[in-house]
Amino acid sequence: MNVFVTRIIPDIGLEILRDNFNVSINPEDRPIARSKLIDLASDSDGILCLLTDRIDGEIMDLIPDLKGIANYAVGFDNIDIDDATRRGIPVSNTPGVLTDATAELAIALIFAAARRIVEADVFMRGGTWSGWGPMQFLGADIAGATLGVIGMGKIGYAVAKRAKGLGMRIVYFDTQRNEDAEKEFSAEMMTIPELLSSADFVTLHIPLFEKTRHLIGKAELEMMKPTAFLINTSRGPVVDEAALAKALKEKKIAGAGLDVYEFEPKVTKELLALKNVVLLPHIGSATTVTRGKMAVMAAENLVSMLKGGDIPNLVNPDYIKYKK
């Protein structure tokens, strides 16, 4: 069987694939063009893809032997799940292994934004510092502040656990009550408007669906305190970037920390000129151990798809109804 990998991933995952299949890989360390993906994967039985790869019904139809798609990410909004299901093609993701790494980055963004760490670093490198001063780079306190977690799933829970250790008060919104969070962190469940108006830091940990697109827009940003910070390590389009840039520029909120973007890899131009936002290149899961575990999980998912047996981390179990 033939497998196509849309971008180089850690060797530990590629070795698993090579032990089982004929493997071809996009050699360029950048998102693959749609036409090139179709060309290089045309005779593939399986695809291991990334969030940057849009896999829809048209692509599936142009790869006639396709029997499985393994996504190298916990999210899978880059794949048209309905199209895959109707074609009897299983799709998998890599949940769980990146929880701690992403939670740690969210906390890092809280610190970076609140204490103006990136801004101060740039200042120091400019060579103009004349010595300590009592009014230099005043930031926001973290201990005693209220953290609003939107999405108390695995990653949101891991962020709340770390934040509780920092002495923060935890409030949250989710479609379902999380009694464990309430018991362990004394977390208080709120509506989104209640959370936005009371939190000093708002951190987003929700999947991207049509109903969550622009969940945070102009109206929601206006609900936040002028001293509050917005942190996003989930999906870029859950935030209206133009509205966020305007709110930051007009100091409607104090700052933001972003690891994901609405039009990734492009970043709204206005954000690049602002000092009160920390911008990272989607590195939420970027630790050696985590990325290696993701590679192993994605590879093992694909092996199960193509060789039979139970498929771990399957996101569309209904595919079996349509399997030929």
N, C-alpha and C positions, 0 to 999 in steps of 0.2 A: 504494500500500500504506500501511497505517496502523501506526504504531509508538507504543507507550506507554513512557514513562520514569518509573519509580516515585519519583524524587526529582531535584531540580535537581542537575546535574553541570556541570563547567566548560564554558563556551560552545564551546570548540574541538571538543568531541565532539558537542555539540548541532548545530553548524553542519554537520557531516558528515551527520548524520541528516536535517536539514532539506533538504539538497541532493538527497536521494534519496526521502524519504517525507513523508507527512503525520504530523506529530509532535504528540503531546499529552503534557503533563508534570504530574505531581502538584505543585501549586503550594506545598504546605506543606513546610517544612524539618524534617520529622520522619517516622518510619516510617509508611507508609500502612496504614490498617486493611484487613483482608482483604476485607471486603464492598465497600469503596470501590475496591480494586484490581480486583476482579471487575467492578464496574460501569463503571469508567473504561476498562478494557482489553478490554471485551467484543467490540469489533469490530476488535481489533488483529491484525496479521499477525506482529508481533514485539514482544518485551518486553525492555527494558534494565532490569535490576533490581539491587538491592543485597543485601548479606548480611542486612540486616534484614527482607528480604521472603521469606516462606516460600512457595515455589511447588511445589505438589504436583499429583497427578493430578486431584483435584477441580477445582482452578483451571484446569488445562489443558483439561479437558472443557467448562468453562463459557466458554472462549474458543475457539470452534469453528474459527476461521481461523488459529490460532497455528501458526507455521512456524519459529520460532526464539526462543531465550532467551539473551541475552548478559548475563553476570554481571559487575558492576563490582567485581571482587575476584579475588584469586588463589584463594581458597577457594571452594567451591561446595556446602557441606553444607546451605545453605538451600534448595537445589533437589533434588527427588527425581529423581535421575538415572535410576533404573530406570523410573519412570513416564514420563519424557520419552522414553527410548529406545524403550519399547514403543509409544509413540504416534508414532514417527518424527520426533521433534522434536530438532534439534541443540541442544546447550548449550555455551557457551564461557566462558572466564575471562580474566583479565588477568595472566598470570605474567611474571616477570622484571623488569618495570618498577618494581616497588616493593621489590625486594630491598635496595638500598642504603639507602633511607629507613627500612625496618623494622629493618635491622641497626643503623643509627645510633641508633635509638630504644632498642633493647635495650642498647646500650652506655651510653646516657644514663641508663637505669634502673639499671644497675649502679652508675654514679657516684652517682646521686641517693640510692639506698638505702644504699650503703656509706658515703658521706660525710655522710649525714643532711641533704642540701641543702634539701629542702622543709621539714623540721622547723625548721632553722635560719632559713630565710626567714620562716616564720610567727612565730618568736620575735622576730626583728628588727622586724617590722611591729607587734609588740605594744608597742614603745616602752619595754621594761624592761631593755634591755641596759646594763650598767654598765661595760663595758670588757672587754678581752681577759683570758682566764683559762686556765691550763694544763689544766684538766679539762673545758672546755666542748666539748660535742658531739663527743666522741671517736668516731671511726668505724673502718672497716676498711680495710686496705691493699688496693690493687688490683694494683700491680706485684708480681710474685712469687707471686700467688695462683693457685689452680687453677680454671679455668673448665670446667664440665661442660656440653657441648652435647648436648642430646637432640634428634636430628634433624639430621644433617649434609647437608642438601640445600642449595639455593642460598642461602637466608637464613642457615642455620646456618653455612655455609662463610664467608659474608661477615662474620658476627659473629666467627668464629674468626680471620679475617685481621686484623681490627681489634684483637682482644684480644692476638694475638701481638705486635703493634706496641706494646702497652702493657706487655709483659714478662710476660704471663700464660702459665702452662702449660696446654695444651689436652688434655682427654680428651673422648671422645664415645661416644654410643650411636646406632646406626642399624641398620636391618634388613639393610643392605648395607655392606660395607667401603668406605670412601672413601680410596683410596690417594693421591689428590692432597692431601688434608688431612694425611695421615700424612707425606707427603714434604715439603710446604711448611711445615707448622706443627709437625712432630714430634708430631702428635696421636696419642694412644693410644686404641684402641678398647676399650671396657669393656662389661660387662653393666650394666643399670640399677642394681642394688644396689651394684655396685662403684663406679659413677660417683657415686651419691648419697652414699656414705660417704666419698669422697675429695675431692669438689669443695668449694671455698669459695663458688662461685657456680654455680647451676644455671640454665641458660637453655633454654627450650622452643621448638622450631621444628618442630612436627609438625602434620599435618592432623587434622581431627576425623573419626574413624570410630567405630563402636561399640566397637572394640577399644582405642581410645585415650581413650575417655571415662573420666574419673577415673583416668587413668594415674598421676597424683600424688594419692594419698590419705593417709589416716592412717598406714598402714604405711610408705609411701615417705618421708613427712615425718619419721618417727621414725628413718629410716636416715641422715638428713642430720646434719651437724655442728651443734651448738648455735650456732656462730659463722657458719653459712652463710646464704646469701640465695637466694631463688627468684625468677626473672624469667620472666614469661610475656607474650609478644607474639604468640602463635600463635592458639589458640582457647580461650575461657574454660572450656568444659566438660572440657578435659583435666585440670583441677585441681578437686578436691573443695573448694569454697570454704569450707564449714563446717569441714572438717578443717584447712584452712590458717589460718582465723581463730583456731581453738583453739590451733594450734601457735604462732602469733605471740603470742597473749595469754599463753600459758604459757611463752614464750621457749624453746620447743623448737628453734626456728631464730631467727636474729638479725633477719631482715627479709625483705621481698619488694618487688618492683616489678611492677605489673600494668597492662596496657593493654587487656586483654580480660577478660570476666566470664562466669561460668557461666550467669547468667540475664539477660544483657544486654538492655536497658539498666539493669536493676536491679542493685544491688551488695549483697552480703550485709551486713546492717546492722552486724554486729560489726566488720567491716573498717573501716568509716567512723570508728569510735571509736579506732582504733589509730594510734599515732605511728610504728610501725616498719614501715609499709607505704606505698609511694608509689602513688597511684591516678591513672591517666590515662584520658581519655575516648576510647579506641580511636583514637589518632592515629598509629599506626605508619606509614601511608603519607601522612600529612598534610604534604606539601610542595607548593608551587604547581606545580613541574615534574612531580612524580610523579603527582599527581592529574590533571593535564592529560594526561599520557601514558596513564593508565588510561582516561580518557574517550575518547581517540582510538582506543585499542585495542578497547574495548568497542563503539564505534560501527562501526568497520571490520569487526569480527566479525559484527555484525548485518547490515550491508550484504551481506556475502558469503553469509550464510545465506539472505537473502530474494531476492538477485539471481542466485544460482548461482555456481558455481566452488568452488575449494577453500576450506574454512573454516579460517582460522587459529585456533589455540588451542582446538580442538575437544576436549571432554573425554569425549564419548560416541560414538566412531566407529561403534559398532554400530547407531546410530539408522537408518542407511541400509538395514538389513535390513527395517525396518518402515515405511519411508517410503512413503506412498501415491502 
